[in-house]
Amino acid sequence: GMSKEDLISNLGTVARSGTTNFIKALSEGESNDVNMIGMFGVGFYSTFLVADRVSVASKSNDSDTQFIWESLNGEANFHVGPDPRGNSLGRGTEITLHLKEDSDEYLSPHKLKELIRHYSEFVTHPVSLRQIKTIQVPKEVSATEDEEPKEDGDEDDIEISDEEEEAEPEMEEVTTYEYEQINTDPAIWAREKDSIADDEYQEFFSVISKGDGGDAEDWTHFNAEGNINFKSILYMPSEVPRALQQGQIDEMKQGLRLYVRKVLISDEFDLMPRYLSFVKGVVDSDDLPLNVNRETLQESKIIKIIKKKLVRKAIELIRKMSKAEMPEDEESAEAEIDADGNIIEVETPKKVHPYITWYKKFGLSIKMGCIEDSANKDKLQKLLLFKSSKTEGEDNFISLQEYVERMQPWQKEIYVFPGESIGTMKDSAFMDAFNDRDAEVIYLTDAVDEYFLQNVREFDGKKFRDITKDGVKFSDEDEDMAKRRAKVYSDTFKPLTKFLKKLYGSDVSRVSISKRLGRAPAIVSSNE
């Protein structure tokens, strides 16, 4: 509680920080293990946004009198004096808002509950809301009510039944008042990660994701220390959020919430780049001021530092998922035996690595990251998976690193084939020369792949080579021999190439003798 002097000093000046002085005094004492929220004055004066008049009653242990502070909206003065109600509190503080006519929505318990859950869901101190309920209870009947006087007579004439019917009691409505704690969800990011079970992480994910994204596929819980200190939990969802499923990337809500000492500052900050907008989680920092302008904070150096660290941690988490060992097989059921005593062999489905299952849903976002995030392009490329001319089956993929390791000794470039379907590309005449040389070709079937090739031109020092375009060269034979043979072919078929160029005119840029045809007599390729 506060004394008269405390009310004047703490509430008399905007941004007068009583909690700041309290922590300063506490830190000079024996213990400083207190989590307080500073800048009380600014938050308090925001009450006048919805109230015409604000009253603060408080009773301090250092005073026998309960005082009341009061101020009108727009008034330059405030009033402090003994509370005419007397000592109604015992100790503590009570704030009463006399709402404006256009602010009656804040009288709704539903609205108050919504605000508490949004901004103070994880505050350590309990926030309770008084609930008014009307219930039906049996009406109390006095002992003498409805009793009739007994007449003298022969008691033996009275008939007594074994089962007397019990009359339904008369009911009445009673109004009850009880407090319900609203902020019951724990802020698990403030705990040591070794003390948190997987079930608790999953439960917390369901709280912050609001059911959008299935269960958590994996997560990372860390404390960042340096220029700015913060605690964070980042989650990778197992299912694609609804907005991303519908291709509405620009309408994706940010999945990260920014807290200061467990108080929500914003859930709209761009703490993750667009391609990682599906990442869910929380960020909590004690170094950020609560009363900072949100627009200013968005552009501040602090947020840029936090964002950089979060992106790095998210990419590390995806990398960990990609390198994780295959989960162990569950204990198989007892083998079935036929009439002859032979074991019946049951074909078990081939196990799929969890990262492949996850990548099939989120791979496009990783490709977009390679295009948009030049600083992390090299790390993101190592997370990509592709179908190729040497991968079979729906769940068989290859990474770029595996492709490089499997390249032919003479091969200097990474061969890629953009197309609409894998079946069409396999049967294409473009593949003949590569099949003959046992050279692996990566199939690109996503719409974003054209932009990917334009922006990501190489991996590990090896350039991507589109096999449908000019410039494809093979180094599996003597270069001098290849040049001489090409010259002979060019001279021999010069009349034919001149005729075809004249025939097709401006529809083609040039006609030349191909060095990579197999079954097909001719192919049409585009310029680089």
ZAMARGU-4260 file (C-alpha; in steps of 0.2 Angstrom, whole numbers, plus 5000, padded with zeros to 4 digits):
<rodrens>
0) 5000/5000/5000 | 5004/5018/4999 | 5004/5033/5011 | 4998/5050/5007 | 5016/5055/5002
5) 5018/5040/4991 | 5002/5044/4982 | 5008/5061/4979 | 5025/5056/4973 | 5021/5041/4963
10) 5005/5047/4954 | 5008/5066/4954 | 5020/5065/4940 | 5019/5056/4923 | 5032/5043/4922
15) 5037/5045/4940 | 5044/5027/4943 | 5040/5021/4960 | 5046/5003/4956 | 5063/5010/4949
20) 5066/5018/4966 | 5060/5002/4975 | 5072/4991/4965 | 5086/5003/4968 | 5083/5003/4987
25) 5081/4984/4987 | 5097/4981/4977 | 5106/4990/4991 | 5099/4978/5004 | 5102/4960/5006
30) 5091/4953/4993 | 5087/4959/4975 | 5077/4944/4969 | 5062/4954/4964 | 5054/4955/4946
35) 5045/4972/4945 | 5039/4981/4930 | 5045/4999/4930 | 5038/5016/4923 | 5022/5013/4933
40) 5017/5031/4930 | 5016/5030/4911 | 5005/5014/4912 | 4994/5022/4926 | 4990/5038/4916
45) 4985/5028/4901 | 4969/5024/4911 | 4962/5041/4906 | 4961/5035/4888 | 4945/5026/4894
50) 4940/5035/4910 | 4933/5052/4915 | 4939/5050/4933 | 4951/5039/4941 | 4951/5035/4960
55) 4965/5026/4969 | 4962/5021/4987 | 4977/5014/4997 | 4982/5009/5014 | 5000/5008/5020
60) 5007/4998/5034 | 5016/5014/5039 | 5000/5024/5042 | 4984/5021/5051 | 4974/5030/5039
65) 4968/5024/5022 | 4970/5038/5009 | 4961/5041/4992 | 4969/5050/4977 | 4957/5056/4963
70) 4959/5065/4947 | 4947/5070/4933 | 4952/5068/4914 | 4959/5084/4908 | 4961/5092/4925
75) 4978/5099/4929 | 4976/5095/4948 | 4973/5080/4958 | 4966/5078/4975 | 4972/5067/4990
80) 4964/5065/5007 | 4958/5052/5020 | 4946/5039/5012 | 4928/5043/5019 | 4925/5024/5019
85) 4938/5022/5032 | 4950/5007/5032 | 4941/4996/5020 | 4956/4988/5012 | 4967/4983/5028
90) 4982/4985/5017 | 4985/4987/4998 | 4979/4997/4984 | 4962/4998/4974 | 4961/5008/4958
95) 4943/5012/4951 | 4940/5018/4934 | 4924/5029/4930 | 4923/5024/4912 | 4918/5036/4898
100) 4902/5034/4889 | 4910/5027/4873 | 4921/5014/4883 | 4908/5003/4891 | 4915/4989/4881
105) 4928/4987/4895 | 4913/4982/4907 | 4912/4966/4898 | 4920/4951/4907 | 4924/4944/4890
110) 4933/4959/4884 | 4943/4960/4900 | 4947/4942/4899 | 4953/4944/4881 | 4965/4959/4886
115) 4972/4950/4901 | 4976/4934/4891 | 4983/4944/4877 | 4995/4955/4886 | 4997/4947/4903
120) 4995/4929/4899 | 5012/4924/4907 | 5014/4938/4920 | 5021/4929/4936 | 5009/4938/4948
125) 4991/4931/4947 | 4978/4942/4938 | 4960/4937/4943 | 4943/4943/4936 | 4928/4943/4947
130) 4914/4932/4940 | 4896/4935/4943 | 4885/4919/4942 | 4867/4915/4945 | 4863/4898/4952
135) 4848/4888/4957 | 4849/4882/4975 | 4835/4874/4986 | 4825/4886/4996 | 4828/4885/5015
140) 4812/4881/5024 | 4811/4885/5043 | 4808/4871/5055 | 4790/4877/5060 | 4784/4881/5042
145) 4770/4872/5035 | 4768/4861/5051 | 4749/4857/5056 | 4744/4854/5073 | 4740/4835/5077
150) 4723/4830/5083 | 4721/4818/5098 | 4716/4801/5093 | 4720/4783/5091 | 4738/4783/5084
155) 4734/4765/5078 | 4722/4771/5065 | 4736/4780/5056 | 4743/4771/5040 | 4761/4772/5038
160) 4769/4768/5021 | 4786/4760/5019 | 4790/4772/5005 | 4786/4790/5007 | 4787/4801/4991
165) 4799/4815/4993 | 4793/4831/4987 | 4805/4841/4976 | 4812/4856/4985 | 4807/4873/4980
170) 4822/4882/4971 | 4827/4900/4972 | 4840/4910/4962 | 4856/4915/4971 | 4869/4927/4964
175) 4887/4922/4968 | 4904/4931/4966 | 4920/4922/4964 | 4937/4927/4957 | 4944/4917/4942
180) 4963/4918/4939 | 4965/4921/4920 | 4984/4920/4917 | 4986/4902/4922 | 4998/4897/4908
185) 5016/4895/4914 | 5030/4905/4906 | 5041/4890/4903 | 5055/4899/4894 | 5060/4907/4910
190) 5064/4890/4918 | 5079/4879/4915 | 5077/4868/4900 | 5083/4853/4908 | 5068/4854/4920
195) 5055/4855/4906 | 5048/4839/4899 | 5043/4836/4881 | 5025/4836/4885 | 5026/4853/4893
200) 5035/4860/4878 | 5021/4853/4867 | 5007/4860/4878 | 5016/4877/4878 | 5016/4876/4859
205) 4998/4873/4858 | 4995/4889/4869 | 5005/4901/4857 | 5000/4893/4841 | 4982/4893/4845
210) 4980/4876/4836 | 4987/4882/4819 | 5002/4871/4814 | 4998/4854/4822 | 5010/4848/4835
215) 5028/4855/4836 | 5040/4845/4825 | 5055/4851/4835 | 5061/4866/4846 | 5076/4875/4853
220) 5076/4884/4870 | 5091/4896/4873 | 5097/4911/4882 | 5106/4924/4871 | 5119/4934/4879
225) 5129/4949/4872 | 5125/4966/4868 | 5107/4962/4871 | 5101/4948/4883 | 5085/4938/4880
230) 5077/4921/4882 | 5068/4912/4869 | 5059/4896/4863 | 5058/4893/4844 | 5046/4880/4837
235) 5045/4871/4820 | 5027/4866/4817 | 5023/4849/4810 | 5010/4856/4798 | 5009/4871/4787
240) 4999/4886/4794 | 4982/4889/4785 | 4988/4905/4777 | 5003/4897/4770 | 4993/4883/4763
245) 4982/4895/4753 | 4998/4904/4747 | 4994/4920/4756 | 5012/4923/4762 | 5009/4942/4764
250) 4994/4938/4776 | 5004/4927/4787 | 5004/4933/4805 | 5020/4934/4813 | 5023/4918/4824
255) 5034/4926/4837 | 5029/4936/4852 | 5040/4949/4860 | 5039/4951/4879 | 5048/4962/4892
260) 5048/4954/4909 | 5034/4942/4903 | 5023/4957/4898 | 5018/4956/4879 | 5025/4971/4870
265) 5019/4965/4852 | 5015/4950/4842 | 5017/4960/4826 | 5036/4963/4825 | 5045/4956/4810
270) 5057/4946/4821 | 5058/4933/4807 | 5060/4935/4788 | 5045/4931/4777 | 5052/4914/4773
275) 5052/4909/4791 | 5036/4916/4795 | 5029/4899/4800 | 5041/4898/4815 | 5032/4900/4831
280) 5039/4905/4848 | 5042/4919/4861 | 5056/4931/4865 | 5058/4939/4882 | 5071/4952/4886
285) 5074/4962/4902 | 5084/4975/4893 | 5070/4983/4883 | 5060/4997/4891 | 5041/4994/4893
290) 5036/5011/4888 | 5046/5012/4872 | 5037/5018/4856 | 5033/5002/4846 | 5037/5010/4829
295) 5053/5017/4836 | 5058/5000/4843 | 5054/4991/4826 | 5068/5001/4818 | 5080/5001/4832
300) 5097/4992/4832 | 5091/4981/4847 | 5078/4973/4837 | 5089/4970/4822 | 5102/4961/4834
305) 5088/4950/4841 | 5082/4946/4823 | 5099/4941/4817 | 5101/4929/4832 | 5084/4922/4830
310) 5086/4918/4811 | 5103/4910/4815 | 5095/4899/4829 | 5080/4894/4817 | 5092/4889/4803
315) 5102/4879/4816 | 5086/4870/4822 | 5082/4865/4804 | 5099/4859/4801 | 5098/4849/4817
320) 5082/4841/4811 | 5090/4837/4794 | 5105/4828/4803 | 5095/4819/4816 | 5097/4800/4817
325) 5082/4789/4811 | 5070/4785/4825 | 5072/4768/4831 | 5059/4755/4826 | 5045/4752/4838
330) 5044/4734/4845 | 5036/4723/4832 | 5021/4712/4836 | 5023/4694/4838 | 5026/4685/4821
335) 5011/4676/4814 | 5012/4657/4810 | 5003/4648/4797 | 4995/4630/4798 | 5012/4622/4794
340) 5021/4631/4807 | 5030/4643/4795 | 5032/4661/4799 | 5021/4673/4789 | 5032/4687/4782
345) 5023/4703/4783 | 5030/4717/4772 | 5034/4732/4783 | 5033/4750/4775 | 5050/4758/4772
350) 5054/4771/4786 | 5055/4789/4780 | 5066/4801/4789 | 5056/4814/4799 | 5065/4828/4790
355) 5060/4822/4773 | 5041/4822/4779 | 5044/4840/4786 | 5053/4846/4771 | 5039/4841/4758
360) 5028/4853/4767 | 5040/4867/4770 | 5053/4865/4757 | 5047/4880/4746 | 5050/4892/4761
365) 5068/4886/4762 | 5070/4889/4743 | 5062/4907/4745 | 5075/4910/4759 | 5089/4906/4747
370) 5082/4919/4736 | 5079/4932/4749 | 5092/4930/4762 | 5109/4932/4754 | 5118/4932/4771
375) 5112/4915/4775 | 5110/4908/4757 | 5125/4896/4759 | 5118/4888/4775 | 5100/4887/4768
380) 5106/4878/4752 | 5113/4864/4763 | 5095/4861/4769 | 5087/4859/4752 | 5082/4842/4745
385) 5079/4837/4727 | 5073/4823/4716 | 5086/4818/4703 | 5088/4806/4689 | 5095/4793/4701
390) 5082/4795/4715 | 5068/4782/4715 | 5052/4783/4725 | 5041/4796/4732 | 5052/4799/4748
395) 5069/4797/4741 | 5078/4814/4739 | 5096/4820/4737 | 5104/4836/4745 | 5116/4847/4735
400) 5130/4841/4746 | 5126/4823/4742 | 5125/4827/4723 | 5142/4835/4724 | 5150/4820/4732
405) 5142/4809/4718 | 5148/4819/4703 | 5158/4811/4690 | 5177/4814/4691 | 5176/4825/4675
410) 5160/4834/4680 | 5163/4853/4684 | 5145/4859/4685 | 5129/4854/4694 | 5116/4849/4680
415) 5098/4854/4683 | 5083/4851/4673 | 5067/4863/4676 | 5051/4855/4670 | 5033/4852/4674
420) 5034/4834/4679 | 5047/4821/4683 | 5040/4808/4671 | 5041/4820/4657 | 5059/4825/4661
425) 5064/4807/4662 | 5059/4803/4645 | 5065/4820/4638 | 5078/4820/4624 | 5088/4832/4634
430) 5092/4817/4646 | 5100/4806/4633 | 5118/4813/4634 | 5118/4813/4653 | 5111/4795/4654
435) 5124/4789/4642 | 5138/4797/4653 | 5130/4791/4670 | 5129/4810/4675 | 5116/4814/4688
440) 5103/4828/4684 | 5093/4837/4697 | 5074/4839/4693 | 5066/4856/4697 | 5047/4855/4697
445) 5043/4870/4708 | 5036/4886/4701 | 5049/4896/4711 | 5064/4886/4704 | 5066/4899/4689
450) 5069/4913/4702 | 5080/4901/4712 | 5092/4898/4697 | 5092/4917/4693 | 5097/4921/4711
455) 5107/4906/4717 | 5119/4903/4703 | 5131/4890/4712 | 5134/4879/4727 | 5151/4875/4734
460) 5160/4884/4720 | 5151/4874/4707 | 5139/4883/4695 | 5121/4877/4691 | 5119/4872/4673
465) 5102/4871/4665 | 5103/4857/4653 | 5088/4864/4642 | 5099/4879/4638 | 5115/4882/4627
470) 5132/4880/4635 | 5132/4863/4641 | 5149/4855/4639 | 5156/4838/4644 | 5174/4836/4650
475) 5174/4817/4648 | 5184/4817/4632 | 5199/4825/4625 | 5195/4844/4622 | 5206/4845/4606
480) 5198/4830/4598 | 5180/4837/4603 | 5184/4853/4594 | 5191/4845/4578 | 5176/4833/4577
485) 5164/4848/4580 | 5172/4857/4565 | 5171/4843/4554 | 5152/4841/4558 | 5149/4859/4556
490) 5157/4860/4539 | 5149/4844/4533 | 5131/4849/4538 | 5133/4868/4534 | 5121/4867/4519
495) 5108/4859/4530 | 5110/4871/4544 | 5109/4886/4532 | 5093/4879/4524 | 5085/4876/4541
500) 5089/4894/4547 | 5082/4901/4531 | 5067/4890/4533 | 5063/4895/4551 | 5069/4913/4549
505) 5067/4924/4564 | 5058/4911/4574 | 5075/4904/4579 | 5091/4913/4583 | 5103/4900/4575
510) 5104/4882/4570 | 5119/4872/4575 | 5126/4854/4576 | 5122/4847/4593 | 5135/4838/4604
515) 5123/4830/4615 | 5109/4822/4605 | 5105/4803/4607 | 5088/4797/4601 | 5081/4813/4595
520) 5086/4820/4578 | 5085/4838/4584 | 5080/4848/4600 | 5076/4866/4603 | 5085/4874/4617
525) 5085/4892/4624 | 5100/4904/4626 | 5108/4906/4642
</rodrens>
